[in-house]
C-alpha cells in the first residue's frame, strides 16, 4: 500500500502522500516524554512506614515500585508536593545484592495522585538512604 520513500519518512507523512485519510491529526498526537529515571525500577509491593519531616504525619503505606533514586507508594495519609518524608522499609535482596535490609530513606514528594476514596499515590525522589543496624534478640 505504501511505497518506501527514504529511511526517515514518518508513517503519517507517507500515508498522507499516498492519499490515505488519517482518522487523527498527526500534529495532535503528543510526543513521547523522554525517560527521566536514572535507575532501574522494580515493581514491588512492600510495606513502608512514612513520617513527615516535621513529625506531624505518621502513616503506613505500600510501595508500587522502587529504585535507589525514587519510590512510588500508596498511603491513606495525604502528602503534598514538595513535602519532605522519612520512610522505613525492608529492601529485598534484589536491591541489596544478597540479603534483605532495613533502610531509612529521606525523600521529597514530586507528585501526588488521587487513587480511590482514601488512598493516594505518592511519587518521591530519594535523597538519601541509610542501612539500619540489625537488632539481635
DRENTORMAR-928917 format. One line per field, with one value per atom (N, C-alpha, C, O): atom name; residue in three letters; residue number from 0; chain; x, y, z. Coordinates in Angstrom, 2 decimals, always signed. Example, Ala and Ser with C-alpha at 12.3 -4.5 7.8 and 13.67 -1.06 7.14 Angstrom:
BEGIN
name N;CA;C;O;N;CA;C;O
resn ALA;ALA;ALA;ALA;SER;SER;SER;SER
resi 0;0;0;0;1;1;1;1
chain A;A;A;A;A;A;A;A
x +13.19;+12.30;+13.20;+14.24;+12.85;+13.67;+12.90;+13.41
y -5.69;-4.50;-3.30;-3.32;-2.25;-1.06;+0.03;+1.14
z +7.80;+7.80;+7.80;+8.46;+7.08;+7.14;+7.87;+8.04
END
This chain:
BEGIN
name N;CA;C;O;N;CA;C;O;N;CA;C;O;N;CA;C;O;N;CA;C;O;N;CA;C;O;N;CA;C;O;N;CA;C;O;N;CA;C;O;N;CA;C;O;N;CA;C;O;N;CA;C;O;N;CA;C;O;N;CA;C;O;N;CA;C;O;N;CA;C;O;N;CA;C;O;N;CA;C;O;N;CA;C;O;N;CA;C;O;N;CA;C;O;N;CA;C;O;N;CA;C;O;N;CA;C;O;N;CA;C;O;N;CA;C;O;N;CA;C;O;N;CA;C;O;N;CA;C;O;N;CA;C;O;N;CA;C;O;N;CA;C;O;N;CA;C;O;N;CA;C;O;N;CA;C;O;N;CA;C;O;N;CA;C;O;N;CA;C;O;N;CA;C;O;N;CA;C;O;N;CA;C;O;N;CA;C;O;N;CA;C;O;N;CA;C;O;N;CA;C;O;N;CA;C;O;N;CA;C;O;N;CA;C;O;N;CA;C;O;N;CA;C;O;N;CA;C;O;N;CA;C;O;N;CA;C;O;N;CA;C;O;N;CA;C;O;N;CA;C;O;N;CA;C;O;N;CA;C;O;N;CA;C;O;N;CA;C;O;N;CA;C;O;N;CA;C;O;N;CA;C;O;N;CA;C;O;N;CA;C;O;N;CA;C;O;N;CA;C;O;N;CA;C;O;N;CA;C;O;N;CA;C;O;N;CA;C;O;N;CA;C;O;N;CA;C;O;N;CA;C;O;N;CA;C;O;N;CA;C;O;N;CA;C;O;N;CA;C;O;N;CA;C;O;N;CA;C;O;N;CA;C;O;N;CA;C;O;N;CA;C;O;N;CA;C;O;N;CA;C;O;N;CA;C;O;N;CA;C;O;N;CA;C;O;N;CA;C;O;N;CA;C;O;N;CA;C;O;N;CA;C;O;N;CA;C;O;N;CA;C;O;N;CA;C;O;N;CA;C;O;N;CA;C;O;N;CA;C;O;N;CA;C;O;N;CA;C;O;N;CA;C;O;N;CA;C;O;N;CA;C;O;N;CA;C;O;N;CA;C;O;N;CA;C;O;N;CA;C;O;N;CA;C;O;N;CA;C;O;N;CA;C;O;N;CA;C;O;N;CA;C;O;N;CA;C;O;N;CA;C;O;N;CA;C;O;N;CA;C;O;N;CA;C;O;N;CA;C;O;N;CA;C;O;N;CA;C;O;N;CA;C;O;N;CA;C;O;N;CA;C;O;N;CA;C;O;N;CA;C;O;N;CA;C;O;N;CA;C;O;N;CA;C;O;N;CA;C;O;N;CA;C;O;N;CA;C;O;N;CA;C;O;N;CA;C;O;N;CA;C;O;N;CA;C;O;N;CA;C;O;N;CA;C;O
resn UNK;UNK;UNK;UNK;UNK;UNK;UNK;UNK;UNK;UNK;UNK;UNK;UNK;UNK;UNK;UNK;UNK;UNK;UNK;UNK;UNK;UNK;UNK;UNK;UNK;UNK;UNK;UNK;UNK;UNK;UNK;UNK;UNK;UNK;UNK;UNK;UNK;UNK;UNK;UNK;UNK;UNK;UNK;UNK;UNK;UNK;UNK;UNK;UNK;UNK;UNK;UNK;UNK;UNK;UNK;UNK;UNK;UNK;UNK;UNK;UNK;UNK;UNK;UNK;UNK;UNK;UNK;UNK;UNK;UNK;UNK;UNK;UNK;UNK;UNK;UNK;UNK;UNK;UNK;UNK;UNK;UNK;UNK;UNK;UNK;UNK;UNK;UNK;UNK;UNK;UNK;UNK;UNK;UNK;UNK;UNK;UNK;UNK;UNK;UNK;UNK;UNK;UNK;UNK;UNK;UNK;UNK;UNK;UNK;UNK;UNK;UNK;UNK;UNK;UNK;UNK;UNK;UNK;UNK;UNK;UNK;UNK;UNK;UNK;UNK;UNK;UNK;UNK;UNK;UNK;UNK;UNK;UNK;UNK;UNK;UNK;UNK;UNK;UNK;UNK;UNK;UNK;UNK;UNK;UNK;UNK;UNK;UNK;UNK;UNK;UNK;UNK;UNK;UNK;UNK;UNK;UNK;UNK;UNK;UNK;UNK;UNK;UNK;UNK;UNK;UNK;UNK;UNK;UNK;UNK;UNK;UNK;UNK;UNK;UNK;UNK;UNK;UNK;UNK;UNK;UNK;UNK;UNK;UNK;UNK;UNK;UNK;UNK;UNK;UNK;UNK;UNK;UNK;UNK;UNK;UNK;UNK;UNK;UNK;UNK;UNK;UNK;UNK;UNK;UNK;UNK;UNK;UNK;UNK;UNK;UNK;UNK;UNK;UNK;UNK;UNK;UNK;UNK;UNK;UNK;UNK;UNK;UNK;UNK;UNK;UNK;UNK;UNK;UNK;UNK;UNK;UNK;UNK;UNK;UNK;UNK;UNK;UNK;UNK;UNK;UNK;UNK;UNK;UNK;UNK;UNK;UNK;UNK;UNK;UNK;UNK;UNK;UNK;UNK;UNK;UNK;UNK;UNK;UNK;UNK;UNK;UNK;UNK;UNK;UNK;UNK;UNK;UNK;UNK;UNK;UNK;UNK;UNK;UNK;UNK;UNK;UNK;UNK;UNK;UNK;UNK;UNK;UNK;UNK;UNK;UNK;UNK;UNK;UNK;UNK;UNK;UNK;UNK;UNK;UNK;UNK;UNK;UNK;UNK;UNK;UNK;UNK;UNK;UNK;UNK;UNK;UNK;UNK;UNK;UNK;UNK;UNK;UNK;UNK;UNK;UNK;UNK;UNK;UNK;UNK;UNK;UNK;UNK;UNK;UNK;UNK;UNK;UNK;UNK;UNK;UNK;UNK;UNK;UNK;UNK;UNK;UNK;UNK;UNK;UNK;UNK;UNK;UNK;UNK;UNK;UNK;UNK;UNK;UNK;UNK;UNK;UNK;UNK;UNK;UNK;UNK;UNK;UNK;UNK;UNK;UNK;UNK;UNK;UNK;UNK;UNK;UNK;UNK;UNK;UNK;UNK;UNK;UNK;UNK;UNK;UNK;UNK;UNK;UNK;UNK;UNK;UNK;UNK;UNK;UNK;UNK;UNK;UNK;UNK;UNK;UNK;UNK;UNK;UNK;UNK;UNK;UNK;UNK;UNK;UNK;UNK;UNK;UNK;UNK;UNK;UNK;UNK;UNK;UNK;UNK;UNK;UNK;UNK;UNK;UNK;UNK;UNK;UNK;UNK;UNK;UNK;UNK;UNK;UNK;UNK;UNK;UNK;UNK;UNK;UNK;UNK;UNK;UNK;UNK;UNK;UNK;UNK;UNK;UNK;UNK;UNK;UNK;UNK;UNK;UNK;UNK;UNK;UNK;UNK;UNK;UNK;UNK;UNK;UNK;UNK;UNK;UNK;UNK;UNK;UNK;UNK;UNK;UNK;UNK;UNK;UNK;UNK;UNK;UNK;UNK;UNK;UNK;UNK;UNK;UNK;UNK;UNK;UNK;UNK;UNK;UNK;UNK;UNK;UNK;UNK;UNK;UNK;UNK;UNK;UNK;UNK;UNK;UNK;UNK;UNK;UNK;UNK;UNK;UNK;UNK;UNK;UNK;UNK;UNK;UNK;UNK;UNK;UNK;UNK;UNK;UNK;UNK;UNK;UNK;UNK;UNK;UNK;UNK;UNK;UNK;UNK;UNK;UNK;UNK;UNK;UNK;UNK;UNK;UNK;UNK;UNK;UNK;UNK;UNK;UNK;UNK;UNK;UNK;UNK;UNK;UNK;UNK;UNK;UNK;UNK;UNK;UNK;UNK
resi 0;0;0;0;1;1;1;1;2;2;2;2;3;3;3;3;4;4;4;4;5;5;5;5;6;6;6;6;7;7;7;7;8;8;8;8;9;9;9;9;10;10;10;10;11;11;11;11;12;12;12;12;13;13;13;13;14;14;14;14;15;15;15;15;16;16;16;16;17;17;17;17;18;18;18;18;19;19;19;19;20;20;20;20;21;21;21;21;22;22;22;22;23;23;23;23;24;24;24;24;25;25;25;25;26;26;26;26;27;27;27;27;28;28;28;28;29;29;29;29;30;30;30;30;31;31;31;31;32;32;32;32;33;33;33;33;34;34;34;34;35;35;35;35;36;36;36;36;37;37;37;37;38;38;38;38;39;39;39;39;40;40;40;40;41;41;41;41;42;42;42;42;43;43;43;43;44;44;44;44;45;45;45;45;46;46;46;46;47;47;47;47;48;48;48;48;49;49;49;49;50;50;50;50;51;51;51;51;52;52;52;52;53;53;53;53;54;54;54;54;55;55;55;55;56;56;56;56;57;57;57;57;58;58;58;58;59;59;59;59;60;60;60;60;61;61;61;61;62;62;62;62;63;63;63;63;64;64;64;64;65;65;65;65;66;66;66;66;67;67;67;67;68;68;68;68;69;69;69;69;70;70;70;70;71;71;71;71;72;72;72;72;73;73;73;73;74;74;74;74;75;75;75;75;76;76;76;76;77;77;77;77;78;78;78;78;79;79;79;79;80;80;80;80;81;81;81;81;82;82;82;82;83;83;83;83;84;84;84;84;85;85;85;85;86;86;86;86;87;87;87;87;88;88;88;88;89;89;89;89;90;90;90;90;91;91;91;91;92;92;92;92;93;93;93;93;94;94;94;94;95;95;95;95;96;96;96;96;97;97;97;97;98;98;98;98;99;99;99;99;100;100;100;100;101;101;101;101;102;102;102;102;103;103;103;103;104;104;104;104;105;105;105;105;106;106;106;106;107;107;107;107;108;108;108;108;109;109;109;109;110;110;110;110;111;111;111;111;112;112;112;112;113;113;113;113;114;114;114;114;115;115;115;115;116;116;116;116;117;117;117;117;118;118;118;118;119;119;119;119;120;120;120;120;121;121;121;121;122;122;122;122;123;123;123;123;124;124;124;124;125;125;125;125;126;126;126;126;127;127;127;127;128;128;128;128;129;129;129;129;130;130;130;130;131;131;131;131;132;132;132;132;133;133;133;133;134;134;134;134;135;135;135;135;136;136;136;136
chain A;A;A;A;A;A;A;A;A;A;A;A;A;A;A;A;A;A;A;A;A;A;A;A;A;A;A;A;A;A;A;A;A;A;A;A;A;A;A;A;A;A;A;A;A;A;A;A;A;A;A;A;A;A;A;A;A;A;A;A;A;A;A;A;A;A;A;A;A;A;A;A;A;A;A;A;A;A;A;A;A;A;A;A;A;A;A;A;A;A;A;A;A;A;A;A;A;A;A;A;A;A;A;A;A;A;A;A;A;A;A;A;A;A;A;A;A;A;A;A;A;A;A;A;A;A;A;A;A;A;A;A;A;A;A;A;A;A;A;A;A;A;A;A;A;A;A;A;A;A;A;A;A;A;A;A;A;A;A;A;A;A;A;A;A;A;A;A;A;A;A;A;A;A;A;A;A;A;A;A;A;A;A;A;A;A;A;A;A;A;A;A;A;A;A;A;A;A;A;A;A;A;A;A;A;A;A;A;A;A;A;A;A;A;A;A;A;A;A;A;A;A;A;A;A;A;A;A;A;A;A;A;A;A;A;A;A;A;A;A;A;A;A;A;A;A;A;A;A;A;A;A;A;A;A;A;A;A;A;A;A;A;A;A;A;A;A;A;A;A;A;A;A;A;A;A;A;A;A;A;A;A;A;A;A;A;A;A;A;A;A;A;A;A;A;A;A;A;A;A;A;A;A;A;A;A;A;A;A;A;A;A;A;A;A;A;A;A;A;A;A;A;A;A;A;A;A;A;A;A;A;A;A;A;A;A;A;A;A;A;A;A;A;A;A;A;A;A;A;A;A;A;A;A;A;A;A;A;A;A;A;A;A;A;A;A;A;A;A;A;A;A;A;A;A;A;A;A;A;A;A;A;A;A;A;A;A;A;A;A;A;A;A;A;A;A;A;A;A;A;A;A;A;A;A;A;A;A;A;A;A;A;A;A;A;A;A;A;A;A;A;A;A;A;A;A;A;A;A;A;A;A;A;A;A;A;A;A;A;A;A;A;A;A;A;A;A;A;A;A;A;A;A;A;A;A;A;A;A;A;A;A;A;A;A;A;A;A;A;A;A;A;A;A;A;A;A;A;A;A;A;A;A;A;A;A;A;A;A;A;A;A;A;A;A;A;A;A;A;A;A;A;A;A;A;A;A;A;A;A;A;A;A;A;A;A;A;A;A;A;A;A;A;A;A;A;A;A;A;A;A;A;A;A;A;A;A;A;A;A;A;A;A;A;A;A;A;A
x +0.82;+0.00;+0.87;+0.60;+1.92;+2.80;+4.13;+4.64;+4.68;+5.99;+7.02;+6.77;+8.17;+9.25;+9.81;+10.17;+9.90;+10.42;+11.48;+11.36;+12.50;+13.58;+13.47;+12.37;+14.56;+14.58;+13.98;+13.66;+13.79;+13.36;+11.93;+11.51;+11.19;+9.83;+8.91;+8.93;+8.11;+7.20;+5.98;+5.66;+5.31;+4.09;+3.04;+2.48;+2.73;+1.70;+2.04;+1.17;+3.32;+3.72;+3.53;+3.01;+3.95;+3.80;+2.33;+1.93;+1.52;+0.08;-0.59;-1.37;-0.30;-0.94;-0.50;-1.31;+0.77;+1.27;+0.62;+0.44;+0.26;-0.37;-1.86;-2.52;-2.41;-3.82;-4.71;-5.94;-4.14;-4.93;-5.37;-4.58;-6.65;-7.14;-6.88;-7.21;-6.27;-5.99;-7.15;-7.75;-7.48;-8.57;-8.11;-8.89;-6.84;-6.31;-5.41;-4.97;-5.16;-4.25;-2.85;-2.66;-1.87;-0.53;+0.04;+0.82;-0.34;+0.19;-0.48;+0.03;-1.65;-2.34;-1.83;-2.17;-1.03;-0.51;+0.67;+1.59;+0.65;+1.75;+3.03;+3.02;+4.13;+5.43;+5.66;+5.30;+6.26;+6.54;+7.51;+8.46;+7.26;+8.13;+9.44;+9.44;+10.54;+11.81;+11.86;+11.33;+12.49;+12.61;+13.53;+14.67;+13.05;+13.85;+14.50;+15.39;+14.08;+14.65;+16.08;+16.40;+16.92;+18.32;+18.62;+19.65;+17.75;+17.95;+16.79;+15.67;+17.06;+16.02;+15.07;+15.51;+13.77;+12.76;+12.29;+12.15;+12.04;+11.49;+10.05;+9.76;+9.15;+7.75;+7.64;+7.70;+7.49;+7.46;+6.39;+6.28;+5.61;+4.62;+5.23;+5.15;+5.83;+6.49;+5.83;+5.49;+5.65;+5.11;+6.14;+7.35;+5.65;+6.53;+5.88;+4.67;+6.70;+6.26;+6.74;+7.91;+5.83;+6.13;+5.92;+4.94;+6.85;+6.71;+7.11;+8.12;+6.30;+6.69;+7.88;+8.04;+8.70;+9.91;+9.59;+10.36;+8.45;+8.06;+7.49;+7.27;+7.24;+6.68;+5.18;+4.61;+4.54;+3.10;+2.25;+1.10;+2.81;+2.05;+2.86;+4.02;+2.24;+2.83;+1.82;+0.64;+2.27;+1.34;+2.05;+3.27;+1.23;+1.80;+1.38;+0.45;+2.07;+1.76;+2.31;+2.80;+2.20;+2.68;+3.30;+2.68;+4.51;+5.17;+4.53;+4.00;+4.60;+4.21;+5.47;+5.57;+6.43;+7.73;+8.79;+8.51;+10.03;+11.12;+12.44;+12.68;+13.29;+14.67;+15.53;+15.03;+16.83;+17.70;+17.52;+18.00;+16.84;+16.67;+15.22;+14.97;+14.25;+12.86;+11.93;+12.28;+10.74;+9.75;+8.36;+8.12;+7.45;+6.04;+5.31;+5.49;+4.47;+3.77;+2.34;+1.98;+1.53;+0.15;+0.02;+0.59;-0.72;-0.91;-2.29;-2.87;-2.81;-4.08;-3.87;-4.82;-2.64;-2.34;-2.16;-1.80;-2.41;-2.26;-0.94;-0.64;-0.18;+1.07;+0.98;+0.25;+1.72;+1.68;+3.03;+4.07;+2.97;+4.18;+5.19;+4.84;+6.44;+7.49;+7.70;+8.69;+6.78;+6.93;+8.17;+8.54;+8.82;+9.96;+9.45;+8.71;+9.87;+9.42;+10.59;+11.70;+10.32;+11.26;+10.50;+9.40;+11.10;+10.42;+11.32;+12.53;+10.70;+11.42;+10.78;+9.56;+11.62;+11.14;+12.26;+13.41;+11.90;+12.88;+13.13;+12.22;+14.38;+14.74;+14.94;+15.54;+14.44;+14.63;+16.06;+16.80;+16.44;+17.81;+18.15;+19.33;+17.14;+17.39;+18.01;+18.71;+17.74;+18.27;+19.51;+20.23;+19.78;+20.91;+22.10;+23.18;+21.90;+22.99;+23.19;+24.29;+22.17;+22.33;+21.30;+20.60;+21.19;+20.29;+19.26;+19.51;+18.10;+17.12;+17.72;+18.42;+17.45;+17.99;+16.93;+16.18;+16.87;+16.06;+16.78;+17.98;+16.04;+16.63;+15.72;+14.51;+16.34;+15.62;+15.97;+17.14;+14.94;+15.13;+14.59;+13.54;+15.30;+14.78;+14.43;+15.22;+13.24;+12.75;+11.96;+11.54;+11.78;+11.00;+9.88;+10.12;+8.64;+7.48;+7.52;+7.61;+7.45;+7.45;+6.09;+5.81;+5.22;+3.88;+2.94;+3.34;+1.68;+0.64;-0.52;-0.95;-1.04;-2.16;-3.29;-3.06;-4.51;-5.67;-5.81;-5.65;-6.11;-6.23;-7.32;-7.03;-8.55;-9.65;-10.10;-9.61;-11.03;-11.61;-10.63;-10.58;-9.86;-9.00;-7.52;-6.76;-7.10;-5.67;-5.23;-6.01;-3.97;-3.38;-2.05;-1.38;-1.68;-0.39;+0.63;+0.34;+1.83;+2.88;+4.15;+4.66;+4.64;+5.92;+6.94;+6.70;+8.06;+9.07;+10.47;+10.77;+11.32;+12.73;+13.48;+13.37;+14.23;+15.01;+16.27;+17.06;+16.44;+17.59;+18.74;+19.91;+18.40;+19.43;+18.82;+17.62;+19.68;+19.23;+20.28;+21.46;+19.85;+20.76;+20.35;+19.19;+21.30;+21.02;+21.01;+21.95;+19.93;+19.78;+20.48;+20.55;+20.99;+21.69;+20.69;+19.54;+21.16;+20.35;+20.20;+21.13;+19.01;+18.76;+18.71;+17.86;+19.60;+19.59;+18.88;+18.99;+18.19;+17.42;+17.36;+16.76
y -1.19;+0.00;+1.26;+2.20;+1.27;+2.42;+2.04;+0.94;+2.94;+2.71;+3.35;+4.39;+2.74;+3.30;+4.52;+4.43;+5.63;+6.86;+7.44;+8.59;+6.69;+7.19;+6.61;+6.28;+6.49;+5.84;+6.66;+6.09;+7.95;+8.78;+9.28;+10.07;+8.87;+9.37;+8.72;+7.51;+9.53;+9.01;+8.37;+8.63;+7.55;+6.90;+7.92;+7.79;+8.95;+9.91;+10.61;+10.82;+10.96;+11.66;+10.74;+11.17;+9.48;+8.52;+8.27;+8.17;+8.15;+7.89;+9.06;+8.86;+10.28;+11.45;+11.62;+11.97;+11.38;+11.50;+10.46;+10.71;+9.30;+8.23;+8.45;+7.66;+9.50;+9.79;+9.11;+9.17;+8.48;+7.82;+8.88;+9.72;+8.83;+9.76;+9.17;+8.02;+9.96;+9.52;+9.92;+10.98;+9.09;+9.38;+10.27;+10.62;+10.65;+11.55;+12.56;+12.36;+13.62;+14.63;+14.32;+14.26;+14.12;+13.79;+14.82;+14.47;+16.08;+17.11;+17.09;+17.70;+16.40;+16.39;+15.30;+15.28;+14.39;+13.32;+13.85;+14.43;+13.65;+14.17;+13.38;+12.18;+14.10;+13.45;+12.64;+13.10;+11.46;+10.69;+11.46;+12.09;+11.38;+12.07;+11.30;+10.07;+12.01;+11.30;+10.68;+11.25;+9.54;+8.86;+9.67;+9.97;+10.03;+10.82;+9.97;+10.44;+8.74;+7.88;+7.51;+7.21;+7.54;+7.18;+5.78;+5.20;+5.22;+3.88;+2.98;+3.45;+1.68;+0.71;+0.58;+0.46;+0.61;+0.45;-0.98;-1.64;-1.47;-2.80;-2.64;-1.85;-3.40;-3.39;-4.28;-5.51;-3.66;-4.38;-3.81;-2.60;-4.69;-4.27;-4.55;-5.67;-3.53;-3.66;-2.74;-1.60;-3.21;-2.30;-1.22;-1.47;-0.01;+1.11;+1.97;+2.19;+2.44;+3.39;+4.76;+4.94;+5.75;+7.08;+8.11;+8.06;+9.04;+10.13;+11.43;+11.48;+12.47;+13.76;+14.28;+13.94;+15.09;+15.57;+16.36;+16.34;+17.06;+17.83;+16.92;+17.36;+15.66;+14.72;+14.87;+14.25;+15.67;+15.91;+14.78;+14.62;+13.99;+12.89;+11.61;+11.56;+10.57;+9.24;+8.33;+8.34;+7.53;+6.69;+5.43;+5.31;+4.50;+3.32;+3.35;+4.06;+2.59;+2.55;+1.28;+0.39;+1.21;+0.05;+0.55;+1.35;+0.10;+0.55;-0.07;-1.18;+0.65;+0.10;-0.24;-1.30;+0.70;+0.44;+1.24;+2.21;+0.81;+1.34;+1.23;+0.25;+2.23;+2.17;+2.86;+3.34;+2.90;+3.57;+5.08;+5.78;+5.61;+7.07;+7.54;+8.74;+6.61;+7.03;+5.93;+4.75;+6.35;+5.42;+5.92;+7.12;+4.98;+5.31;+4.42;+3.21;+5.04;+4.27;+4.75;+5.84;+3.91;+4.26;+4.38;+3.58;+5.39;+5.62;+6.21;+6.85;+5.99;+6.61;+8.05;+8.84;+8.41;+9.79;+10.66;+10.17;+11.94;+12.90;+13.65;+14.17;+13.69;+14.44;+15.41;+15.18;+16.50;+17.48;+17.52;+17.16;+17.96;+18.08;+18.96;+20.01;+18.52;+19.27;+18.86;+19.26;+18.05;+17.60;+16.74;+15.97;+16.89;+16.05;+14.88;+15.06;+13.66;+12.45;+11.64;+11.71;+10.88;+9.87;+8.54;+8.42;+7.54;+6.26;+5.13;+5.14;+4.15;+2.95;+1.75;+1.58;+0.92;-0.29;-1.31;-1.01;-2.52;-3.58;-3.71;-4.01;-3.48;-3.65;-5.14;-5.85;-5.61;-7.01;-7.28;-6.35;-8.55;-8.93;-8.50;-8.32;-8.34;-7.89;-6.49;-6.14;-5.71;-4.34;-4.19;-3.20;-5.17;-5.04;-5.91;-5.77;-6.80;-7.65;-8.86;-9.42;-9.29;-10.51;-10.74;-11.75;-9.82;-10.01;-8.89;-7.77;-9.22;-8.17;-7.23;-7.67;-5.94;-4.94;-3.90;-3.44;-3.55;-2.42;-1.15;-1.03;-0.20;+1.08;+2.22;+2.06;+3.36;+4.60;+5.54;+5.82;+6.01;+6.90;+8.27;+8.42;+9.27;+10.64;+10.94;+10.68;+11.51;+11.72;+13.02;+13.59;+13.46;+14.66;+14.27;+13.65;+14.64;+14.31;+15.14;+16.37;+14.45;+15.16;+15.15;+15.99;+14.20;+14.13;+13.39;+12.43;+13.83;+13.17;+12.88;+13.76;+11.65;+11.25;+10.72;+9.96;+11.11;+10.55;+9.10;+8.79;+8.21;+6.79;+6.18;+5.58;+6.34;+5.82;+6.84;+7.97;+6.45;+7.38;+7.77;+8.94;+6.80;+7.11;+7.12;+7.92;+6.23;+6.13;+7.22;+7.70;+7.61;+8.49;+7.90;+7.22;+8.17;+7.72;+8.82;+10.00;+8.45;+9.42;+9.01;+7.91;+9.88;+9.68;+10.57;+11.76;+9.99;+10.76;+10.43;+9.31;+11.45;+11.29;+10.99;+11.73;+9.89;+9.53;+10.38;+10.38;+11.11;+11.99;+11.28;+11.52;+10.41;+9.63;+8.34;+8.25;+7.32;+6.03;+5.49;+5.38;+5.15;+4.65;+3.23;+2.99;+2.31;+0.94;+0.95;+1.42;+0.42;+0.40;-0.83;-1.87;-0.73;-1.87;-2.99;-2.73;-4.22;-5.38;-5.40;-5.09;-5.76;-5.88;-7.37;-8.09;-7.81;-9.23;-9.36;-8.49;-10.44;-10.56;-11.96;-12.28
z +0.00;+0.00;+0.00;-0.75;+0.85;+0.90;+0.28;+0.50;-0.50;-1.07;-0.16;+0.45;-0.06;+0.75;+0.03;-1.14;+0.72;+0.13;+1.04;+1.47;+1.32;+2.18;+3.57;+4.03;+4.23;+5.54;+6.67;+7.71;+6.52;+7.64;+7.51;+8.35;+6.54;+6.36;+7.39;+7.57;+8.04;+9.06;+8.43;+7.27;+9.19;+8.72;+8.31;+7.22;+9.15;+8.73;+7.41;+6.58;+7.23;+6.00;+4.80;+3.77;+4.92;+3.82;+3.53;+2.37;+4.57;+4.39;+3.69;+2.76;+4.12;+3.51;+2.06;+1.21;+1.78;+0.43;-0.48;-1.67;+0.08;-0.71;-0.89;-1.56;-0.28;-0.44;+0.59;+0.47;+1.60;+2.65;+3.65;+4.06;+4.03;+5.05;+6.42;+6.69;+7.29;+8.66;+9.55;+9.35;+10.53;+11.46;+12.60;+13.49;+12.57;+13.59;+12.90;+11.77;+13.60;+13.08;+13.59;+14.81;+12.72;+13.18;+14.14;+15.03;+13.99;+14.88;+16.24;+17.18;+16.38;+17.66;+18.60;+19.78;+18.07;+18.92;+19.72;+19.15;+21.04;+21.86;+21.61;+21.35;+21.68;+21.57;+22.84;+23.92;+22.73;+23.95;+24.84;+24.36;+26.15;+27.09;+27.22;+27.25;+27.31;+27.49;+28.89;+29.85;+29.01;+30.29;+31.19;+30.81;+32.38;+33.31;+34.38;+35.09;+34.51;+35.55;+35.20;+34.05;+36.22;+36.01;+36.51;+36.15;+37.31;+37.87;+37.47;+37.26;+37.37;+37.04;+38.23;+39.37;+37.94;+38.98;+39.03;+38.00;+40.25;+40.46;+40.92;+41.81;+40.31;+40.74;+41.97;+41.87;+43.13;+44.39;+45.30;+45.45;+45.91;+46.91;+48.28;+48.79;+48.88;+50.18;+51.19;+50.85;+52.42;+53.45;+53.77;+53.80;+54.02;+54.34;+55.42;+55.42;+56.35;+57.37;+56.95;+56.59;+56.98;+56.46;+57.56;+58.31;+57.63;+58.60;+57.90;+57.21;+58.09;+57.54;+58.34;+59.51;+57.70;+58.35;+59.62;+60.58;+59.62;+60.79;+61.88;+63.01;+61.54;+62.51;+62.69;+63.59;+61.85;+62.01;+61.45;+61.85;+60.52;+59.92;+60.04;+59.63;+60.59;+60.58;+59.95;+60.31;+58.98;+58.25;+57.78;+57.84;+57.33;+56.69;+55.24;+54.86;+54.43;+53.02;+52.41;+53.11;+51.10;+50.35;+49.06;+48.34;+48.75;+47.54;+46.31;+46.36;+45.21;+43.90;+43.11;+42.50;+43.14;+42.54;+43.26;+43.97;+43.06;+43.87;+43.12;+42.42;+43.28;+42.80;+43.84;+44.85;+43.59;+44.56;+44.53;+45.43;+43.50;+43.42;+43.52;+43.57;+43.55;+43.62;+44.09;+44.09;+44.50;+45.01;+44.62;+44.54;+44.37;+44.23;+45.20;+45.21;+46.05;+47.07;+47.20;+46.75;+47.82;+48.14;+49.64;+50.39;+50.09;+51.52;+51.77;+50.89;+52.97;+53.36;+53.78;+53.80;+54.13;+54.54;+53.31;+52.23;+53.47;+52.37;+52.54;+53.61;+51.47;+51.45;+50.29;+49.32;+50.38;+49.29;+48.58;+49.13;+47.33;+46.52;+47.25;+47.79;+47.26;+47.93;+49.38;+49.99;+49.94;+51.33;+51.49;+50.60;+52.63;+52.97;+53.80;+54.76;+53.42;+54.10;+54.61;+54.09;+55.66;+56.13;+56.06;+56.59;+55.42;+55.22;+55.70;+55.49;+56.35;+56.80;+56.12;+56.15;+55.50;+54.83;+54.76;+55.04;+54.37;+54.17;+52.68;+51.91;+52.28;+50.87;+50.58;+51.38;+49.43;+49.07;+48.62;+48.29;+48.61;+48.23;+46.81;+46.49;+45.93;+44.55;+44.52;+43.57;+45.55;+45.58;+46.44;+46.32;+47.31;+48.22;+47.83;+48.39;+46.87;+46.45;+47.34;+47.37;+48.04;+48.83;+49.91;+49.89;+50.85;+51.98;+52.06;+51.61;+52.64;+52.92;+53.96;+54.88;+53.83;+54.76;+55.11;+54.25;+56.40;+56.84;+56.43;+56.63;+55.87;+55.49;+55.93;+56.08;+56.13;+56.38;+55.23;+54.98;+54.53;+53.37;+53.68;+54.31;+53.24;+53.25;+51.80;+50.89;+51.59;+50.23;+50.13;+51.14;+48.90;+48.61;+47.65;+46.62;+48.00;+47.18;+45.90;+45.94;+44.75;+43.46;+42.79;+41.93;+43.17;+42.57;+43.50;+44.17;+43.54;+44.32;+43.39;+42.64;+43.43;+42.58;+43.44;+44.38;+43.12;+43.80;+43.34;+42.16;+44.29;+43.95;+44.82;+45.85;+44.41;+45.21;+46.23;+46.25;+47.08;+48.05;+49.14;+49.53;+49.65;+50.78;+50.44;+50.97;+49.55;+49.25;+48.28;+47.44;+48.42;+47.42;+47.00;+47.78;+45.76;+45.25;+45.44;+45.21;+45.86;+46.13;+45.38;+45.59;+44.53;+43.86;+44.56;+44.76;+44.94;+45.67;+45.17;+44.78;+45.19;+44.85;+46.14;+47.11;+46.14;+47.33;+47.37;+46.43;+48.48;+48.64;+49.34;+49.03;+50.29;+50.99;+51.50;+51.74;+51.66;+52.13;+53.09;+52.75;+54.29;+55.31;+55.70;+56.04;+55.67;+56.12;+57.63;+58.27;+58.21;+59.66;+60.23;+59.57;+61.45;+62.06;+62.39;+62.74;+62.28;+62.66;+64.18;+64.91;+64.63;+66.06;+66.38;+65.86;+67.21;+67.58;+68.92;+69.78;+69.06;+70.29;+70.69;+71.72
END
